[in-house]
Amino acid sequence: MKIYLLNSSMSTHLSFNFMTNIWFFGSYDQPLGESNRTHLFSQSLSFNSNLNVSFYCNSFCHFRKIQRIRLYGLFKRQFCDKVLINWINTPAYYDNGIFRFLNMIVNFWGLLFGGLFQRQSPDIIIGTSVPITSAFAGVLVAKLRKSKFIYEIRDLWPEALVSLGGIKRGGFAHKVMLFLERYILSHSDAVVTALPHVESHVRQRGLRDNAKVCWIPNPVPIDDIHIKTNYLQSFTTFNLVYIGGFGRFHDIQTIVDAATYLHDSDVKGIAIHLFGGGEFYSHYENLAKSKSLSNIYFHGRVSKEFILPLQREADALLATVPNSELFKFGINPNKIVNYMLSGKPIIYCGPLTTNNPIAESGSGLCIPAGDARSLCDAIIQLYKQRDTEVFEMYRTNGLSYSNKNYSISVLGRRYFELFLTLITKDS
């Protein structure tokens, strides 16, 4: 696998003068996994000979529901792309019941014991959410071993769980998680967030005035991939592709409704392809079949190495996000930025928040969340523009914007500078 390095000019201007140990405490992120933000940053930072980067993660894959590695004890340590991976032997779960809670508890104790009894001493620990218990273990280890602590927020727990209906606001679980959130924030030296508008929230929840808040969205690896797929070869249509989850925060219902409007229209030659999996995959597949829709295809999951090649073989790409109170903090545009990397026009149907990379980059069309009729009209509009300069402009704008703002070299530098700030603050 390719190693993603930071800009080489950094080493001449920014550097550590002594060996610095960086530990990432996580759960769902895994090397070469579906969620690999931590691994990408660990790779990019390991270029510096004075940075020693370690990464803790679960053995069980949250996304595919499989054990990624066979363990015979609590831990297994191995190197992957110059990064030390500490696998924690965590139990399997297949829904959001008691076994997922057990998985979180094992992860917490694994991180706690692994961090406390590691011979090497950390200089900086980064604890990620979700789940919030991983970050809680990180802040405890940092406090006991007298290291700096960075709280990395992907989703805001417990707010995200309340919005999803997973817990009740004011209930016991909500109160426990509020306590954990306030404790973590009050003992954090900095907050890194993938959401752009959370600073006022974390300040209200106890983050100290002198603690830095840094927005670092998910990076995209700049790879030269020449793999070919055969998913779309048999289609002579205009192929609009969605790749992602089938959960509550993915709004597949609007896609199916838009396909219904499109099926009943006079415009033919457009096919909508859905790739991915999740708890509502079968529901929406059966819904499309019950409507006898001939313009929408469900392909199931696709291996990670085929995602970018598949995107490049599409004519255009589709992203949908439902309206939610949670998005007042902004959107973590991981899927959208990965779409941009493929150099294809994008249709975005979701909350029109202040951080809207599609609008900022001019890489496609933006539709209000849940508006299936407008989504159908946008699909037809893009289809009619397919041989125009506007269509080509969408393609080049997205690719340029992604490389400039979301490459691992650009975002890795932000993390590197934050580390320097924390290490040199007290010296």
Helices and strands as residue ranges (DSSP letters): H 10-13, E 20-25, H 37-45, E 51-58, E 60-61, E 66-67, E 75-80, E 83-88, H 98-116, E 124-129, H 132-144, E 148-153, H 159-164, H 172-186, E 190-193, H 199-204, E 212-215, E 238-245, H 252-263, E 270-277, H 281-290, E 296-300, G 304-306, H 307-313, E 316-320, G 325-329, H 334-341, E 346-350, H 357-361, E 364-368, H 372-384, H 389-405, H 408-425
